């Protein structure tokens, strides 16, 4: 079974009761992963932003 996080209701949903719109994030393997969807997305975004800055050489400009 897959789990989904609904960003409007802030509830975890399953395949059986999942909203069929753009308000869900997932799928996730566990309910805990789905519950942590927003924090995981934020961490990934910060990591990818740092990687982009390093790729573009912006980290070298801080001196």
N, CA, C and O atoms as CSV, one atom per row, in Angstrom:
chain,resi,resn,atom,element,x,y,z
A,1,UNK,N,N,0.843,-1.172,0.000
A,1,UNK,CA,C,0.000,0.000,0.000
A,1,UNK,C,C,0.891,1.240,0.000
A,1,UNK,O,O,1.941,1.270,0.642
A,2,UNK,N,N,0.458,2.245,-0.722
A,2,UNK,CA,C,1.169,3.523,-0.772
A,2,UNK,C,C,0.453,4.535,0.114
A,2,UNK,O,O,-0.754,4.456,0.342
A,3,UNK,N,N,1.244,5.490,0.606
A,3,UNK,CA,C,0.720,6.563,1.444
A,3,UNK,C,C,0.987,7.889,0.755
A,3,UNK,O,O,1.968,8.041,0.026
A,4,UNK,N,N,0.116,8.831,0.991
A,4,UNK,CA,C,0.165,10.146,0.363
A,4,UNK,C,C,-0.053,11.193,1.435
A,4,UNK,O,O,-0.720,10.931,2.435
A,5,UNK,N,N,0.513,12.394,1.230
A,5,UNK,CA,C,0.290,13.509,2.161
A,5,UNK,C,C,-0.513,14.570,1.439
A,5,UNK,O,O,-0.104,15.064,0.388
A,6,UNK,N,N,-1.661,14.920,2.005
A,6,UNK,CA,C,-2.525,15.940,1.424
A,6,UNK,C,C,-2.144,17.291,2.021
A,6,UNK,O,O,-2.287,17.512,3.223
A,7,UNK,N,N,-1.655,18.198,1.162
A,7,UNK,CA,C,-1.172,19.488,1.667
A,7,UNK,C,C,-2.304,20.425,2.067
A,7,UNK,O,O,-2.065,21.388,2.796
A,8,UNK,N,N,-3.515,20.177,1.618
A,8,UNK,CA,C,-4.648,21.013,2.018
A,8,UNK,C,C,-5.203,20.596,3.378
A,8,UNK,O,O,-5.431,21.433,4.251
A,9,UNK,N,N,-5.417,19.297,3.544
A,9,UNK,CA,C,-5.999,18.804,4.796
A,9,UNK,C,C,-4.954,18.492,5.854
A,9,UNK,O,O,-5.275,18.328,7.031
A,10,UNK,N,N,-3.670,18.408,5.415
A,10,UNK,CA,C,-2.562,18.056,6.300
A,10,UNK,C,C,-2.757,16.666,6.916
A,10,UNK,O,O,-2.392,16.420,8.066
A,11,UNK,N,N,-3.337,15.774,6.125
A,11,UNK,CA,C,-3.594,14.413,6.549
A,11,UNK,C,C,-2.896,13.422,5.632
A,11,UNK,O,O,-2.687,13.687,4.448
A,12,UNK,N,N,-2.539,12.274,6.199
A,12,UNK,CA,C,-1.996,11.181,5.407
A,12,UNK,C,C,-3.169,10.411,4.823
A,12,UNK,O,O,-4.157,10.137,5.503
A,13,UNK,N,N,-3.039,10.069,3.557
A,13,UNK,CA,C,-4.074,9.317,2.868
A,13,UNK,C,C,-3.466,8.033,2.322
A,13,UNK,O,O,-2.252,7.936,2.145
A,14,UNK,N,N,-4.312,7.058,2.058
A,14,UNK,CA,C,-3.881,5.798,1.464
A,14,UNK,C,C,-4.412,5.712,0.044
A,14,UNK,O,O,-5.147,6.590,-0.407
A,15,UNK,N,N,-4.039,4.659,-0.653
A,15,UNK,CA,C,-4.556,4.476,-2.012
A,15,UNK,C,C,-6.083,4.414,-2.017
A,15,UNK,O,O,-6.721,4.849,-2.976
A,16,UNK,N,N,-6.659,3.883,-0.962
A,16,UNK,CA,C,-8.113,3.726,-0.901
A,16,UNK,C,C,-8.862,5.047,-0.736
A,16,UNK,O,O,-9.983,5.188,-1.224
A,17,UNK,N,N,-8.239,6.034,-0.039
A,17,UNK,CA,C,-8.957,7.288,0.218
A,17,UNK,C,C,-8.220,8.513,-0.317
A,17,UNK,O,O,-8.507,9.639,0.088
A,18,UNK,N,N,-7.280,8.297,-1.218
A,18,UNK,CA,C,-6.455,9.388,-1.736
A,18,UNK,C,C,-7.266,10.375,-2.567
A,18,UNK,O,O,-8.093,9.985,-3.391
A,19,UNK,N,N,-7.018,11.643,-2.339
A,19,UNK,CA,C,-7.611,12.697,-3.153
A,19,UNK,C,C,-7.065,12.587,-4.571
A,19,UNK,O,O,-5.897,12.246,-4.757
A,20,UNK,N,N,-7.857,12.858,-5.526
A,20,UNK,CA,C,-7.442,12.759,-6.932
A,20,UNK,C,C,-7.213,14.150,-7.517
A,20,UNK,O,O,-7.798,14.516,-8.537
A,21,UNK,N,N,-6.358,14.909,-6.858
A,21,UNK,CA,C,-6.051,16.250,-7.338
A,21,UNK,C,C,-4.578,16.545,-7.100
A,21,UNK,O,O,-3.818,15.658,-6.712
A,22,UNK,N,N,-4.184,17.759,-7.326
A,22,UNK,CA,C,-2.780,18.154,-7.177
A,22,UNK,C,C,-2.390,18.450,-5.734
A,22,UNK,O,O,-1.277,18.914,-5.484
A,23,UNK,N,N,-3.274,18.194,-4.788
A,23,UNK,CA,C,-3.008,18.524,-3.394
A,23,UNK,C,C,-2.280,17.425,-2.636
A,23,UNK,O,O,-2.100,17.537,-1.424
A,24,UNK,N,N,-1.855,16.359,-3.323
A,24,UNK,CA,C,-1.190,15.264,-2.617
A,24,UNK,C,C,0.268,15.139,-3.034
A,24,UNK,O,O,0.629,15.369,-4.188
A,25,UNK,N,N,1.090,14.768,-2.065
A,25,UNK,CA,C,2.508,14.490,-2.298
A,25,UNK,C,C,2.706,12.991,-2.081
A,25,UNK,O,O,2.127,12.408,-1.164
A,26,UNK,N,N,3.505,12.388,-2.909
A,26,UNK,CA,C,3.778,10.973,-2.726
A,26,UNK,C,C,3.875,10.275,-4.057
A,26,UNK,O,O,3.885,10.929,-5.100
A,27,UNK,N,N,3.945,9.001,-4.044
A,27,UNK,CA,C,3.652,8.086,-2.940
A,27,UNK,C,C,4.853,7.863,-2.022
A,27,UNK,O,O,6.007,8.049,-2.408
A,28,UNK,N,N,4.538,7.463,-0.807
A,28,UNK,CA,C,5.534,7.106,0.196
A,28,UNK,C,C,5.286,5.670,0.624
A,28,UNK,O,O,4.158,5.179,0.562
A,29,UNK,N,N,6.350,4.996,1.063
A,29,UNK,CA,C,6.235,3.596,1.456
A,29,UNK,C,C,5.599,3.410,2.826
A,29,UNK,O,O,4.967,2.386,3.087
A,30,UNK,N,N,5.767,4.404,3.706
A,30,UNK,CA,C,5.214,4.271,5.056
A,30,UNK,C,C,4.385,5.496,5.419
A,30,UNK,O,O,4.524,6.565,4.825
A,31,UNK,N,N,3.532,5.312,6.399
A,31,UNK,CA,C,2.724,6.422,6.896
A,31,UNK,C,C,3.623,7.496,7.516
A,31,UNK,O,O,3.350,8.689,7.384
A,32,UNK,N,N,4.686,7.071,8.187
A,32,UNK,CA,C,5.616,8.019,8.812
A,32,UNK,C,C,6.303,8.888,7.766
A,32,UNK,O,O,6.449,10.094,7.962
A,33,UNK,N,N,6.726,8.285,6.655
A,33,UNK,CA,C,7.347,9.067,5.577
A,33,UNK,C,C,6.362,10.087,5.029
A,33,UNK,O,O,6.734,11.234,4.778
A,34,UNK,N,N,5.116,9.685,4.841
A,34,UNK,CA,C,4.101,10.598,4.326
A,34,UNK,C,C,3.844,11.735,5.317
A,34,UNK,O,O,3.667,12.885,4.913
A,35,UNK,N,N,3.823,11.417,6.601
A,35,UNK,CA,C,3.603,12.445,7.629
A,35,UNK,C,C,4.709,13.489,7.621
A,35,UNK,O,O,4.485,14.642,7.989
A,36,UNK,N,N,5.901,13.084,7.200
A,36,UNK,CA,C,7.066,13.961,7.204
A,36,UNK,C,C,7.330,14.576,5.820
A,36,UNK,O,O,8.425,15.077,5.562
A,37,UNK,N,N,6.343,14.539,4.947
A,37,UNK,CA,C,6.528,14.959,3.551
A,37,UNK,C,C,7.006,16.400,3.416
A,37,UNK,O,O,7.908,16.668,2.622
A,38,UNK,N,N,6.441,17.315,4.152
A,38,UNK,CA,C,6.809,18.731,4.030
A,38,UNK,C,C,8.249,18.950,4.483
A,38,UNK,O,O,9.013,19.641,3.810
A,39,UNK,N,N,8.618,18.370,5.611
A,39,UNK,CA,C,9.990,18.525,6.102
A,39,UNK,C,C,10.990,17.896,5.138
A,39,UNK,O,O,12.054,18.464,4.891
A,40,UNK,N,N,10.661,16.741,4.598
A,40,UNK,CA,C,11.550,16.087,3.632
A,40,UNK,C,C,11.708,16.926,2.374
A,40,UNK,O,O,12.808,17.058,1.840
A,41,UNK,N,N,10.606,17.489,1.907
A,41,UNK,CA,C,10.665,18.333,0.710
A,41,UNK,C,C,11.527,19.563,0.963
A,41,UNK,O,O,12.304,19.965,0.096
A,42,UNK,N,N,11.397,20.160,2.136
A,42,UNK,CA,C,12.203,21.333,2.474
A,42,UNK,C,C,13.685,20.984,2.536
A,42,UNK,O,O,14.522,21.730,2.028
A,43,UNK,N,N,14.011,19.856,3.155
A,43,UNK,CA,C,15.408,19.424,3.237
A,43,UNK,C,C,15.979,19.170,1.845
A,43,UNK,O,O,17.106,19.565,1.548
A,44,UNK,N,N,15.192,18.508,0.992
A,44,UNK,CA,C,15.652,18.246,-0.370
A,44,UNK,C,C,15.877,19.538,-1.139
A,44,UNK,O,O,16.868,19.670,-1.858
A,45,UNK,N,N,14.974,20.482,-0.994
A,45,UNK,CA,C,15.104,21.762,-1.690
A,45,UNK,C,C,16.367,22.494,-1.249
A,45,UNK,O,O,17.099,23.023,-2.086
A,46,UNK,N,N,16.627,22.529,0.048
A,46,UNK,CA,C,17.832,23.185,0.552
A,46,UNK,C,C,19.088,22.501,0.031
A,46,UNK,O,O,20.048,23.170,-0.353
A,47,UNK,N,N,19.084,21.178,0.015
A,47,UNK,CA,C,20.228,20.417,-0.493
A,47,UNK,C,C,20.455,20.706,-1.970
A,47,UNK,O,O,21.583,20.954,-2.394
A,48,UNK,N,N,19.380,20.671,-2.749
A,48,UNK,CA,C,19.507,20.908,-4.192
A,48,UNK,C,C,19.922,22.349,-4.486
A,48,UNK,O,O,20.689,22.596,-5.417
A,49,UNK,N,N,19.421,23.299,-3.700
A,49,UNK,CA,C,19.839,24.694,-3.880
A,49,UNK,C,C,21.341,24.848,-3.627
A,49,UNK,O,O,22.032,25.549,-4.367
A,50,UNK,N,N,21.839,24.190,-2.579
A,50,UNK,CA,C,23.270,24.246,-2.274
A,50,UNK,C,C,24.076,23.598,-3.393
A,50,UNK,O,O,25.130,24.109,-3.772
A,51,UNK,N,N,23.594,22.484,-3.923
A,51,UNK,CA,C,24.280,21.826,-5.035
A,51,UNK,C,C,24.297,22.723,-6.271
A,51,UNK,O,O,25.302,22.791,-6.980
A,52,UNK,N,N,23.185,23.409,-6.527
A,52,UNK,CA,C,23.123,24.335,-7.664
A,52,UNK,C,C,24.125,25.472,-7.502
A,52,UNK,O,O,24.825,25.837,-8.447
A,53,UNK,N,N,24.185,26.031,-6.284
A,53,UNK,CA,C,25.135,27.115,-6.040
A,53,UNK,C,C,26.565,26.637,-6.251
A,53,UNK,O,O,27.379,27.345,-6.845
A,54,UNK,N,N,26.871,25.439,-5.767
A,54,UNK,CA,C,28.219,24.888,-5.934
A,54,UNK,C,C,28.503,24.641,-7.414
A,54,UNK,O,O,29.607,24.919,-7.883
A,55,UNK,N,N,27.544,24.135,-8.138
A,55,UNK,CA,C,27.711,23.855,-9.568
A,55,UNK,C,C,27.973,25.147,-10.341
A,55,UNK,O,O,28.795,25.189,-11.256
A,56,UNK,N,N,27.253,26.197,-9.950
A,56,UNK,CA,C,27.369,27.483,-10.650
A,56,UNK,C,C,28.541,28.308,-10.130
A,56,UNK,O,O,28.805,29.397,-10.641
A,57,UNK,N,N,29.241,27.805,-9.129
A,57,UNK,CA,C,30.403,28.501,-8.605
A,57,UNK,C,C,30.087,29.641,-7.681
A,57,UNK,O,O,30.974,30.433,-7.364
A,58,UNK,N,N,28.853,29.756,-7.235
A,58,UNK,CA,C,28.476,30.866,-6.369
A,58,UNK,C,C,29.085,30.755,-4.982
A,58,UNK,O,O,29.268,31.773,-4.315
A,59,UNK,N,N,29.405,29.546,-4.527
A,59,UNK,CA,C,30.025,29.396,-3.212
A,59,UNK,C,C,31.399,30.051,-3.178
A,59,UNK,O,O,31.859,30.474,-2.117
A,60,UNK,N,N,32.065,30.140,-4.344
A,60,UNK,CA,C,33.384,30.765,-4.429
A,60,UNK,C,C,33.309,32.277,-4.273
A,60,UNK,O,O,34.319,32.917,-3.980
A,61,UNK,N,N,32.125,32.858,-4.466
A,61,UNK,CA,C,31.969,34.310,-4.437
A,61,UNK,C,C,31.799,34.858,-3.025
A,61,UNK,O,O,31.748,36.075,-2.846
A,62,UNK,N,N,31.708,33.990,-2.018
A,62,UNK,CA,C,31.455,34.440,-0.659
A,62,UNK,C,C,32.656,35.126,-0.036
A,62,UNK,O,O,32.483,35.852,0.943
A,63,UNK,N,N,33.857,34.938,-0.549
A,63,UNK,CA,C,35.071,35.536,0.051
A,63,UNK,C,C,35.123,37.017,-0.115
A,63,UNK,O,O,36.075,37.656,0.333
